[in-house]
Amino acid sequence: MTTERSAQRTPNRRLAALIAEAGFSHAGLARRVDELGQEHGLDLRYDKTSVTRWLRGQQPRGTTPALIAEVFTRRLGRRFSAQDLGLDACTPVYAGLEFAASPTEAVDIVAGLWRKDTGSQAELRKIAFTPAGLVVPSRDWLIGRSDERVARGEAGARPDAPRVPAQVRGPALRGRGPEGAGQRVTQGDIAALRSVAELFRALDQAYGGGHARQALVRYLEHEVEPMLRGSYNEVVGRRLFAATAELTRLAGWTSYDIAAHGLAQRYFVQALRLAQAAGDRAYGAYVLVTMSRQAVYLGHGREAVQLARVAQQGVGGAAVPVVQALMHAAEARGHAVLGEVRACTTSMGRAELALRAARPGDEVPYWARLYDEAQQADEFGHCHRDLQQFRAAVQHAERALQLRGQGHARSRVFCRLVLATARLGLGELESACALAAEAAHAAAEMRSTRAQEYVRDFEQRLEPYRDAAPARAYRDRTAALSLAGAR
């Protein structure tokens, strides 16, 4: 049973009034808080007696005040904070999952997320991924309209632009800085942001997300936030939001790579909102594909499929073939996790046809150029592995390794382990262990939890063969790596 503290004994009349307005019984409110807690992996076990104590002035612990506020938000259709309910403020579990109503609010939310990440990394890394937190942002992106105006400061900002109230944002995500003009943002600044993104992307792919993630977040806080709070016209402003969306998605990607999944989810949601402010529908679809890939990795196949389909609906037939291909491939991965052979095969076929339709003259967004034959073969190899179609998995994984450059070191680790798993499934034990040992050595050189988890997944599959000579040889070759990874 969750314990509570009794720092306040004044009857909580605000909470009582809202309970009456919502029409909750004490038991009904407790049940809804417990159910919402379960969405976040929490075992709370509140009951009607707990609600009675809250009404008498006792304060629930931890994230419970935010959960109670969210229950009333869903019931009454307007946003509540813990303070609105007469409860103590705490770090809200939904902080960072909001899809902002305006560009100004979006800046406040994402800047607060950067600031909290640089100041308290360990706390944020403990936040759980919540599938329920995917629904509202993806829906709001799909049905939302592009922001009419993003210009700011001397370049045309409206000084009376609406801002999210401080009590709603909470102390963790409260923005700072004046609304007035700050530094003037130029096209040169945007070019610099693009170059920085390319640098961090290369570091991530070669050495893992943990290598320079904190440096990226500090850059966002100390360099990018002042630009967002500076002055710019419409054209520069849209490009600034686009570049910030790219860097924020990358912060999420590197967080995902070190298994900080709740934090990564929040970065992806905010990148989606920034892409809307940029007026870049296609990049928003790419962010949704990224979110779909995280859902696949965590085993949430249904959510992965839904995110990929929202991306497809959001851009319609306007996307160039390469973008269409990557969206269909993302959907295929979700179906594969669910074991849906026919649906997966259909999505892979659509991805293949779309990539074949690509022409050299197509205006492919820079971020979509990463999706090529090598990446598609990689995605298909994963699909066939998950469906236990091991011969097809071998074929696609081998092709991906042949086509993929050495600069994509982490992707090559993943692909080699998919190939090793497929060969193991075919009974080719010696070949599988040799491939996996190579991948394990490469993974040990990276700061990538995902790479290490791919290795552990293979080792679990290898367990039934533990007494065979190739398995013993594999353990001998990787024993030192296990010791090094424990440091």
C-alpha positions in Angstrom: 0.0 0.0 0.0 1.3 3.4 -0.9 2.1 5.5 2.1 1.4 9.2 2.4 2.6 12.2 4.4 0.6 14.5 6.6 2.3 17.8 6.2 -1.0 19.6 5.6 -4.1 19.1 7.6 -6.4 21.9 6.2 -9.4 20.3 4.4 -8.9 20.3 0.6 -11.9 22.2 -0.6 -10.7 22.6 -4.1 -10.4 18.8 -4.5 -13.8 18.3 -3.0 -15.4 20.8 -5.4 -13.8 19.1 -8.4 -14.9 15.7 -7.3 -18.4 17.0 -7.1 -18.2 18.6 -10.5 -16.8 15.4 -12.1 -19.4 13.3 -10.4 -16.8 10.9 -9.0 -17.4 8.7 -6.0 -14.4 8.3 -3.7 -13.9 4.8 -4.9 -14.4 5.8 -8.5 -11.6 8.4 -8.3 -9.3 6.0 -6.5 -9.9 3.4 -9.2 -9.2 5.8 -12.1 -5.9 6.9 -10.4 -4.9 3.3 -10.0 -5.7 2.6 -13.7 -3.7 5.6 -14.9 -0.8 4.5 -12.7 -0.9 1.1 -14.4 -0.3 2.9 -17.7 3.0 4.1 -16.3 3.9 0.8 -14.7 2.9 1.9 -11.2 1.2 -0.4 -8.7 -0.6 2.2 -6.5 -3.6 0.4 -4.9 -5.5 3.4 -3.7 -9.1 3.1 -2.4 -11.9 5.3 -1.1 -10.2 5.7 2.2 -7.2 7.2 0.4 -9.4 9.8 -1.2 -11.0 10.6 2.2 -7.5 11.3 3.5 -6.7 13.6 0.6 -9.8 15.6 1.3 -8.8 15.9 4.9 -5.5 17.5 3.8 -3.0 14.7 3.5 -0.7 14.8 0.5 -0.1 11.8 -1.8 3.5 11.0 -2.6 5.6 11.1 -5.7 3.9 11.4 -9.0 0.4 10.7 -7.7 -0.7 14.4 -7.6 0.0 14.7 -11.3 -1.9 11.5 -11.9 -4.9 12.8 -10.0 -4.7 16.0 -12.1 -4.6 14.0 -15.3 -7.7 12.1 -14.2 -9.7 15.3 -13.8 -8.2 16.7 -17.1 -9.6 13.7 -19.0 -12.9 13.8 -17.2 -13.6 17.5 -17.4 -11.9 18.3 -20.7 -9.7 21.1 -19.4 -6.1 21.1 -18.2 -5.4 20.8 -14.4 -2.2 20.9 -12.5 -1.6 19.4 -9.1 -1.7 22.9 -7.6 -5.2 23.5 -9.1 -6.4 20.5 -7.0 -4.8 21.9 -3.8 -2.0 19.3 -3.9 1.7 19.7 -3.7 3.6 20.2 -6.9 5.8 17.5 -8.1 7.5 16.5 -11.4 4.5 15.6 -13.5 4.6 12.2 -15.3 3.0 13.9 -18.4 5.6 16.8 -18.5 7.0 16.9 -22.0 4.2 14.8 -23.5 2.0 17.9 -24.2 1.4 18.9 -27.8 1.6 22.7 -27.4 -1.2 24.9 -28.6 1.2 27.6 -30.0 4.9 27.9 -31.1 5.6 30.1 -28.0 4.2 27.3 -25.7 6.2 24.7 -27.7 9.4 26.6 -27.0 8.6 26.9 -23.3 8.0 23.2 -23.0 11.0 21.9 -25.0 13.4 24.4 -23.4 12.2 23.3 -20.0 12.9 19.7 -21.0 16.4 20.5 -22.2 17.1 22.4 -19.0 15.9 19.6 -16.7 17.8 17.1 -18.8 21.1 18.9 -18.3 20.4 19.5 -14.6 19.1 16.1 -13.5 19.8 13.4 -16.0 19.4 10.5 -13.6 15.9 11.5 -12.7 14.7 11.9 -16.2 16.2 8.6 -17.3 13.9 6.8 -14.9 10.7 8.1 -16.5 8.8 5.2 -18.0 7.7 5.0 -21.6 3.9 5.2 -21.8 2.0 3.9 -24.8 -1.0 6.0 -23.8 1.2 9.1 -24.2 1.4 8.5 -28.0 -2.3 9.0 -28.7 -2.9 12.7 -28.2 0.3 14.1 -29.9 -0.1 11.9 -33.0 -3.8 12.8 -33.2 -3.2 16.5 -32.7 -0.5 16.4 -35.4 -2.7 14.6 -37.8 -5.7 17.0 -37.5 -3.8 20.1 -36.6 -3.2 23.1 -39.0 0.1 24.7 -39.6 0.8 27.7 -37.3 -0.1 30.9 -39.0 2.8 32.9 -37.6 6.1 32.1 -36.0 8.0 35.4 -36.6 9.2 37.0 -33.4 10.8 40.1 -31.9 11.8 43.0 -34.1 11.3 40.8 -37.1 7.5 40.8 -36.5 6.6 39.0 -33.4 3.4 39.8 -31.5 4.2 40.9 -28.0 0.8 39.6 -26.8 1.4 36.1 -28.1 -0.3 33.6 -25.7 1.9 31.7 -23.3 1.2 28.6 -21.3 0.4 29.6 -17.7 3.3 28.8 -15.2 1.0 26.7 -13.0 0.2 24.5 -16.0 3.8 24.2 -17.2 5.0 23.4 -13.7 8.5 24.2 -12.3 10.2 21.5 -14.3 9.2 22.9 -17.7 8.8 26.6 -17.0 10.3 28.8 -19.7 12.7 31.7 -19.1 13.7 34.9 -20.8 11.7 37.8 -22.0 9.1 37.7 -24.7 10.7 40.7 -26.4 13.4 40.7 -29.0 16.7 39.0 -28.3 19.5 38.0 -30.6 18.7 38.3 -34.3 18.8 34.9 -36.0 20.3 34.7 -39.5 20.5 32.1 -42.2 24.1 31.5 -41.1 22.8 30.4 -37.7 20.5 27.9 -39.4 23.3 26.5 -41.5 25.4 26.1 -38.3 22.5 24.2 -36.6 22.4 21.9 -39.6 26.1 21.2 -39.4 25.9 20.5 -35.7 23.1 18.0 -36.3 25.2 16.3 -38.9 28.2 16.1 -36.5 26.1 14.6 -33.7 24.4 12.2 -36.0 27.7 10.8 -37.2 28.9 10.5 -33.6 25.8 8.7 -32.6 26.0 6.2 -35.5 29.7 5.5 -35.0 30.0 5.4 -31.2 26.5 5.1 -29.8 24.0 7.6 -28.3 25.7 7.7 -25.0 28.9 9.2 -26.4 27.8 12.8 -26.9 24.2 12.9 -25.8 24.7 15.3 -22.9 26.8 17.6 -25.1 23.9 17.8 -27.6 21.4 18.6 -24.9 23.7 21.3 -23.5 24.0 22.8 -27.0 20.2 22.9 -27.3 19.9 24.7 -24.0 22.7 27.1 -24.3 22.8 27.8 -28.0 19.4 27.0 -29.5 17.1 28.3 -26.8 18.5 31.9 -27.1 17.8 31.7 -30.9 14.3 30.5 -30.4 13.7 33.4 -28.0 15.5 35.9 -30.3 14.1 37.7 -33.3 13.4 36.3 -36.8 11.1 36.8 -39.7 8.7 34.1 -41.0 11.2 32.5 -43.4 14.1 32.3 -40.9 11.7 31.3 -38.2 10.3 28.3 -40.0 13.8 27.1 -40.8 14.9 27.7 -37.2 12.0 25.5 -36.0 12.9 22.9 -38.6 16.5 22.7 -37.5 15.5 22.6 -33.8 13.1 19.8 -34.6 15.9 17.8 -36.1 18.2 18.4 -33.2 15.4 17.6 -30.7 14.6 14.3 -32.5 18.3 13.5 -32.4 18.3 14.1 -28.6 15.4 11.7 -28.4 17.2 9.2 -30.6 20.3 9.2 -28.5 18.2 8.9 -25.4 16.4 5.9 -26.9 19.8 4.3 -27.7 20.8 4.4 -24.0 17.4 3.0 -22.9 16.1 6.2 -21.5 12.8 5.5 -23.2 10.4 7.8 -21.3 12.8 10.7 -21.9 13.2 9.8 -25.6 9.4 9.6 -26.0 9.2 13.2 -24.7 11.8 14.5 -27.0 10.0 12.8 -30.0 6.7 14.4 -29.0 8.3 17.8 -28.9 10.2 17.3 -32.1 6.8 16.5 -33.7 5.4 19.8 -32.4 8.4 21.8 -33.6 8.1 20.2 -37.1 4.5 21.5 -37.2 5.8 25.0 -36.3 8.2 24.7 -39.1 5.4 23.8 -41.5 7.3 20.7 -42.5 4.6 17.9 -42.7 7.0 15.4 -44.2 9.5 15.8 -41.3 6.6 15.3 -38.9 5.9 12.0 -40.6 9.5 11.1 -40.1 9.3 11.8 -36.4 6.3 9.6 -36.2 8.3 6.8 -38.0 11.0 7.3 -35.3 8.4 6.9 -32.6 7.1 3.8 -34.4 10.6 2.3 -34.3 10.9 2.9 -30.6 7.5 1.2 -30.1 8.7 -1.8 -32.1 11.8 -2.1 -30.0 9.8 -2.0 -26.8 7.4 -4.6 -28.2 4.4 -2.3 -28.7 3.5 -3.6 -32.1 0.0 -2.2 -32.3 1.1 1.3 -31.4 4.0 1.0 -33.9 1.5 0.2 -36.7 -0.8 3.0 -35.7 2.0 5.6 -35.7 3.2 4.5 -39.1 -0.3 4.8 -40.5 -0.8 8.2 -39.0 2.4 9.3 -40.7 1.1 7.9 -44.0 -2.3 9.7 -43.6 -0.6 12.9 -42.6 1.4 13.3 -45.8 -0.9 11.4 -48.2 0.3 10.9 -51.7 2.4 14.1 -51.7 5.5 12.4 -50.3 8.2 11.4 -52.6 8.7 7.6 -53.1 11.6 7.3 -50.6 9.5 8.8 -47.8 6.6 6.5 -48.8 9.0 3.5 -48.6 10.3 4.3 -45.1 6.8 4.7 -43.8 5.6 1.4 -45.2 8.8 -0.3 -43.8 8.0 1.1 -40.4 4.5 -0.4 -40.6 5.9 -3.7 -41.6 8.1 -3.8 -38.5 5.1 -3.3 -36.3 3.2 -6.1 -38.0 6.2 -8.4 -37.7 6.4 -7.8 -33.9 2.7 -8.8 -33.8 3.4 -11.9 -35.8 1.0 -10.7 -38.6 2.6 -12.4 -41.6 0.2 -11.3 -44.3 0.0 -7.7 -43.2 3.8 -7.5 -42.8 4.3 -9.0 -46.3 1.9 -6.5 -47.8 3.7 -3.5 -46.1 7.1 -4.8 -47.2 5.8 -5.1 -50.8 4.6 -1.5 -50.7 7.9 -0.3 -49.4 9.7 -2.2 -52.1 7.5 -0.8 -54.9 7.9 2.7 -53.5 11.7 2.5 -53.4 11.8 1.2 -56.9 9.7 4.2 -58.0 12.4 6.6 -56.8 14.1 8.6 -59.5 17.4 10.5 -59.4 15.6 13.7 -60.1 13.3 13.4 -57.1 13.6 16.2 -54.5 14.4 13.9 -51.6 14.6 15.6 -48.1 18.1 15.4 -46.7 16.9 13.2 -43.8 15.2 10.7 -46.1 18.4 10.1 -48.1 19.5 7.8 -45.3 16.8 5.4 -46.4 18.3 3.4 -49.3 18.6 -0.2 -50.4 20.8 -1.0 -47.5 18.4 0.4 -44.9 15.5 -1.4 -46.6 17.3 -4.7 -46.6 18.1 -4.1 -42.9 14.4 -3.4 -42.1 13.3 -6.5 -44.0 15.9 -8.7 -42.3 14.5 -7.6 -38.9 10.9 -8.4 -40.1 11.8 -11.9 -41.3 13.7 -12.5 -38.1 10.7 -11.5 -36.0 8.4 -13.8 -38.1 11.0 -16.6 -37.8 11.4 -16.7 -41.5 15.1 -17.3 -41.1 16.2 -18.0 -44.7 14.7 -14.7 -45.9 16.2 -13.0 -42.9 19.7 -14.3 -43.9 19.2 -13.1 -47.5 18.2 -9.5 -46.5 20.7 -9.2 -43.6 23.6 -10.3 -45.9 22.6 -7.8 -48.5 22.4 -5.0 -45.9 25.9 -5.7 -44.7 27.2 -5.8 -48.3 25.6 -2.4 -49.1 26.1 -0.5 -45.8 29.2 1.6 -45.3 31.6 1.2 -42.4 30.6 4.6 -41.1 27.3 3.0 -40.0 29.0 1.0 -37.3 26.0 0.5 -35.0 23.7 -0.4 -37.8 26.2 -3.0 -38.9 26.3 -4.5 -35.4 22.5 -4.8 -35.4 22.5 -6.3 -38.8 25.2 -8.8 -38.0 23.3 -9.9 -35.0 20.1 -10.3 -37.0 22.1 -12.5 -39.4 23.6 -14.5 -36.5 20.1 -15.0 -35.0 18.8 -16.2 -38.4 21.7 -18.6 -38.9 21.2 -19.9 -35.4 17.5 -20.5 -36.3 18.7 -22.5 -39.3 20.9 -24.6 -37.1 24.2 -23.1 -38.4 25.6 -22.8 -34.9 29.3 -22.2 -35.8 28.6 -19.5 -38.3 26.1 -17.9 -35.9 28.5 -17.8 -33.0 31.3 -16.4 -35.2 29.1 -13.5 -36.5 27.8 -12.8 -33.0 31.3 -12.6 -31.5 32.4 -10.1 -34.0 29.3 -8.0 -33.3 29.8 -8.3 -29.5 33.3 -6.9 -29.8 32.1 -4.0 -31.9 29.2 -3.3 -29.5 31.7 -3.2 -26.6 33.4 -0.2 -28.2 30.1 1.8 -28.2 28.0 3.6 -25.6 24.8 2.0 -26.9 22.5 0.1 -24.6 20.6 -1.1 -27.7 23.7 -2.7 -29.1 24.4 -4.5 -25.9 20.8 -5.7 -25.7 21.0 -7.1 -29.2 24.0 -9.1 -28.0 22.1 -10.3 -24.9 19.1 -11.3 -27.1 21.4 -13.5 -29.1 23.0 -15.0 -26.0 19.5 -15.9 -24.7 18.7 -17.7 -27.9 22.1 -19.5 -27.7 21.4 -20.8 -24.3 19.8 -24.2 -25.4 23.2 -24.9 -27.2 25.4 -23.8 -24.3 27.3 -27.1 -24.1 28.1 -27.2 -27.8 31.7 -26.4 -28.8 30.8 -23.2 -30.9 28.8 -21.9 -27.9 31.7 -22.5 -25.5 34.1 -20.8 -28.0 31.7 -17.8 -28.2 31.7 -17.4 -24.4 35.4 -17.6 -24.3 35.8 -14.9 -26.9 33.3 -12.6 -25.2 34.1 -13.2 -21.5 36.4 -10.3 -21.2 33.8 -8.0 -22.8 31.3 -8.9 -20.1 33.8 -7.9 -17.4 34.5 -4.6 -19.2 30.8 -3.9 -19.6 30.2 -4.2 -15.9 32.4 -1.2 -15.1 
